[in-house]
Amino acid sequence: MEKLRILFAGYSTLPPTAFVFCGNFTSAPYGPNHVKTLRESMRELADMLLEFPALVESSRFVFVPGPLDPGPGKILPRPALPKVITEELQSKIPTAIFTSNPCRIQFCTQEIVVFREDIIQKMSRNCVRFPNPETSITQHFVKTIVSQAHLVPLPLHVSPVYWALDNALRIYPLPDVIVCADKFDPFTETSAECCIFNPGSFAGSGYLFKVYLPATKTVEDSKIET
């Protein structure tokens, strides 16, 4: 939480359009106190955000649930976090938005898809053709999802999909930006004029995060020093 306070303080003088937070929102996602801990964490976050009124007034706070957050198991797409968890934060921070996973953000003429799933490891384990030695795993991953026009081009027994909502996972026509939030190492790639990047784990990668600049369609790497 202290690192988030530093991040918010840094942006308080020039609020961005949005902050996007991707789950999992607790480090211990199981147990009888999971929901209680998550509610308390949301309350703490809301109180922290109230310390920065300029951000609350000018920015949006988008929350995308992770695979181990409360919800219908590991099936995709995932609904937003239950209201019993989010209602207190939303009452204090009206600009907070709790979305499905994946979600789509429209900014002016640009479409941004945000997808939170540890998908790269699954695809590496189930790939039919191994990548060319000259091609990195991330390049192979990006080329695969763009060619398949789908965020989860895997068999259903590997990654279950709620069939009636499979269209939420399709990426045709190709959006301008795809954020594949994965525990894999951070990367930024471009394919077919689509910017695809992974911010990585905030806490697990030394408090690294990505900043997307719509005006130039570029991604900047940022870090909070420890």
C-alpha positions as CSV (number, residue, x, y, z in Angstrom):
1,M,0.0,0.0,0.0
2,E,2.8,2.4,0.7
3,K,4.2,2.0,-2.8
4,L,0.7,2.9,-4.1
5,R,0.7,6.0,-1.9
6,I,4.0,7.1,-3.5
7,L,2.6,6.4,-7.0
8,F,-0.6,8.5,-6.3
9,A,1.5,11.3,-4.8
10,G,3.6,11.4,-7.9
11,Y,0.6,11.7,-10.2
12,S,-1.5,14.0,-7.9
13,T,-0.1,17.2,-9.6
14,L,-1.0,16.0,-13.1
15,P,-3.8,13.4,-12.9
16,P,-3.9,10.8,-15.7
17,T,-7.1,9.8,-17.4
18,A,-7.2,6.4,-15.6
19,F,-5.4,4.0,-13.4
20,V,-6.0,0.3,-14.2
21,F,-5.6,-2.3,-11.4
22,C,-5.5,-6.0,-12.3
23,G,-6.1,-8.8,-9.7
24,N,-5.4,-10.9,-7.9
25,F,-6.2,-8.3,-5.2
26,T,-5.0,-10.4,-2.2
27,S,-1.8,-12.3,-1.8
28,A,-3.7,-15.1,0.0
29,P,-6.7,-15.8,-2.3
30,Y,-8.2,-18.7,-0.3
31,G,-9.6,-19.3,3.1
32,P,-12.7,-18.3,5.2
33,N,-11.5,-14.7,5.6
34,H,-10.8,-14.0,1.9
35,V,-13.8,-11.8,1.3
36,K,-13.4,-10.0,4.6
37,T,-9.7,-9.3,3.9
38,L,-10.6,-8.1,0.4
39,R,-13.3,-5.7,1.8
40,E,-10.8,-4.3,4.4
41,S,-8.2,-3.8,1.7
42,M,-10.7,-1.9,-0.5
43,R,-11.6,0.2,2.4
44,E,-8.0,1.0,3.1
45,L,-7.4,1.9,-0.6
46,A,-10.4,4.2,-0.6
47,D,-9.2,6.0,2.5
48,M,-5.8,6.4,0.8
49,L,-7.3,7.8,-2.4
50,L,-9.2,10.4,-0.4
51,E,-5.9,11.9,0.5
52,F,-5.5,12.9,-3.2
53,P,-8.7,14.8,-4.1
54,A,-7.3,15.9,-7.5
55,L,-7.0,12.3,-8.6
56,V,-10.4,11.3,-7.3
57,E,-11.9,14.2,-9.2
58,S,-10.0,13.9,-12.5
59,S,-9.0,10.2,-12.9
60,R,-10.9,6.9,-13.3
61,F,-9.9,3.9,-11.3
62,V,-10.5,0.7,-13.2
63,F,-10.4,-2.7,-11.4
64,V,-10.1,-5.9,-13.5
65,P,-10.6,-9.2,-11.5
66,G,-7.8,-11.8,-11.5
67,P,-8.1,-15.6,-11.8
68,L,-8.0,-16.1,-8.0
69,D,-10.4,-13.3,-7.0
70,P,-14.0,-14.2,-5.9
71,G,-15.9,-15.4,-8.9
72,P,-17.1,-18.5,-10.9
73,G,-13.9,-20.5,-10.7
74,K,-11.4,-20.3,-13.5
75,I,-13.9,-20.0,-16.4
76,L,-13.6,-17.0,-18.8
77,P,-14.8,-14.3,-19.2
78,R,-15.0,-13.4,-15.5
79,P,-17.7,-11.0,-14.1
80,A,-16.7,-8.0,-12.0
81,L,-16.0,-8.3,-8.3
82,P,-19.2,-8.8,-6.2
83,K,-20.8,-5.6,-4.9
84,V,-20.5,-6.9,-1.3
85,I,-16.8,-6.3,-1.8
86,T,-16.8,-3.1,-3.8
87,E,-19.8,-1.1,-2.5
88,E,-17.9,0.8,0.2
89,L,-15.1,1.8,-2.1
90,Q,-17.5,2.9,-4.8
91,S,-19.5,5.0,-2.3
92,K,-16.3,6.9,-1.3
93,I,-14.7,7.0,-4.8
94,P,-17.5,7.6,-7.4
95,T,-14.9,7.4,-10.2
96,A,-14.0,3.7,-9.4
97,I,-15.2,1.3,-12.0
98,F,-15.3,-2.5,-11.5
99,T,-15.3,-4.3,-14.8
100,S,-15.4,-7.8,-16.2
101,N,-12.3,-9.7,-17.3
102,P,-11.5,-9.0,-20.1
103,C,-12.8,-5.4,-20.4
104,R,-12.7,-2.9,-23.2
105,I,-11.9,0.8,-22.8
106,Q,-12.8,3.4,-25.4
107,F,-10.5,6.4,-25.3
108,C,-11.4,8.9,-28.1
109,T,-10.9,6.8,-31.2
110,Q,-8.7,4.1,-29.6
111,E,-10.0,0.8,-28.3
112,I,-8.0,-0.7,-25.4
113,V,-8.5,-4.3,-24.3
114,V,-7.4,-5.3,-20.8
115,F,-7.1,-9.0,-20.1
116,R,-5.9,-10.4,-16.7
117,E,-4.9,-14.1,-17.0
118,D,-1.6,-16.0,-16.6
119,I,-2.0,-17.2,-20.1
120,I,1.6,-17.2,-21.5
121,Q,2.6,-20.2,-19.3
122,K,-0.5,-22.1,-20.4
123,M,0.2,-21.5,-24.0
124,S,3.8,-22.4,-23.7
125,R,2.9,-25.8,-22.2
126,N,0.3,-26.5,-24.9
127,C,1.9,-25.1,-28.0
128,V,1.8,-27.3,-31.1
129,R,4.8,-25.8,-32.7
130,F,7.8,-24.6,-30.7
131,P,9.0,-21.0,-31.4
132,N,11.9,-20.4,-33.7
133,P,15.1,-20.0,-31.7
134,E,15.5,-16.5,-33.1
135,T,12.0,-15.6,-31.8
136,S,11.3,-14.8,-28.2
137,I,8.4,-16.4,-26.3
138,T,6.7,-13.0,-26.1
139,Q,6.9,-12.5,-29.8
140,H,5.6,-16.0,-30.4
141,F,2.7,-15.3,-28.0
142,V,1.8,-12.0,-29.6
143,K,1.8,-13.4,-33.1
144,T,-0.4,-16.4,-32.0
145,I,-3.2,-14.3,-30.4
146,V,-3.2,-11.8,-33.2
147,S,-3.3,-14.6,-35.9
148,Q,-6.0,-16.5,-34.0
149,A,-8.0,-13.2,-33.3
150,H,-8.7,-14.6,-29.8
151,L,-7.2,-13.9,-26.3
152,V,-7.4,-17.6,-25.3
153,P,-6.6,-19.8,-28.3
154,L,-6.5,-23.0,-26.2
155,P,-8.6,-26.2,-25.8
156,L,-11.5,-25.8,-23.4
157,H,-10.0,-28.4,-20.9
158,V,-6.9,-26.2,-20.6
159,S,-8.8,-22.9,-20.3
160,P,-12.6,-23.2,-19.9
161,V,-14.7,-20.6,-21.6
162,Y,-18.3,-19.7,-21.0
163,W,-19.4,-20.4,-24.6
164,A,-22.3,-17.9,-24.7
165,L,-19.8,-15.1,-24.0
166,D,-16.9,-16.3,-26.1
167,N,-17.2,-13.1,-28.2
168,A,-15.8,-11.1,-25.3
169,L,-12.5,-12.9,-25.9
170,R,-12.3,-12.2,-29.6
171,I,-10.0,-9.5,-30.9
172,Y,-11.4,-9.1,-34.4
173,P,-11.3,-6.3,-35.6
174,L,-7.9,-5.9,-33.9
175,P,-8.0,-3.2,-31.2
176,D,-5.4,-0.4,-30.9
177,V,-4.0,-1.7,-27.6
178,I,-4.1,-5.1,-25.8
179,V,-3.0,-5.2,-22.2
180,C,-2.2,-8.9,-21.3
181,A,-1.7,-8.6,-17.6
182,D,0.3,-11.7,-16.7
183,K,2.7,-12.8,-14.0
184,F,5.2,-13.3,-16.8
185,D,8.1,-10.8,-17.2
186,P,7.0,-7.4,-18.5
187,F,7.2,-6.9,-22.3
188,T,6.0,-4.5,-25.0
189,E,5.5,-5.8,-28.6
190,T,3.8,-4.5,-31.7
191,S,2.0,-6.6,-34.3
192,A,-0.2,-5.5,-37.2
193,E,-0.2,-1.9,-35.8
194,C,-1.5,-3.2,-32.5
195,C,0.5,-2.4,-29.3
196,I,0.5,-5.4,-27.0
197,F,2.1,-5.2,-23.6
198,N,2.3,-6.9,-20.2
199,P,2.9,-4.8,-17.2
200,G,3.9,-7.8,-15.1
201,S,3.3,-8.2,-11.3
202,F,3.6,-4.8,-9.5
203,A,4.9,-6.3,-6.3
204,G,6.7,-9.3,-7.9
205,S,8.7,-7.2,-10.4
206,G,10.2,-4.6,-8.0
207,Y,7.2,-2.2,-8.3
208,L,7.4,-1.8,-12.1
209,F,4.4,-0.5,-14.0
210,K,3.6,0.6,-17.5
211,V,2.3,4.0,-18.7
212,Y,0.4,4.2,-21.9
213,L,0.4,7.5,-23.8
214,P,-2.5,7.5,-26.3
215,A,-1.4,10.6,-28.1
216,T,1.8,8.9,-29.4
217,K,0.6,5.3,-28.9
218,T,3.7,4.5,-26.9
219,V,4.4,2.6,-23.7
220,E,6.8,3.8,-21.1
221,D,8.4,1.7,-18.4
222,S,8.2,3.2,-14.9
223,K,9.3,2.0,-11.5
224,I,8.9,3.1,-7.8
225,E,12.3,2.9,-6.2
226,T,12.5,0.8,-3.0
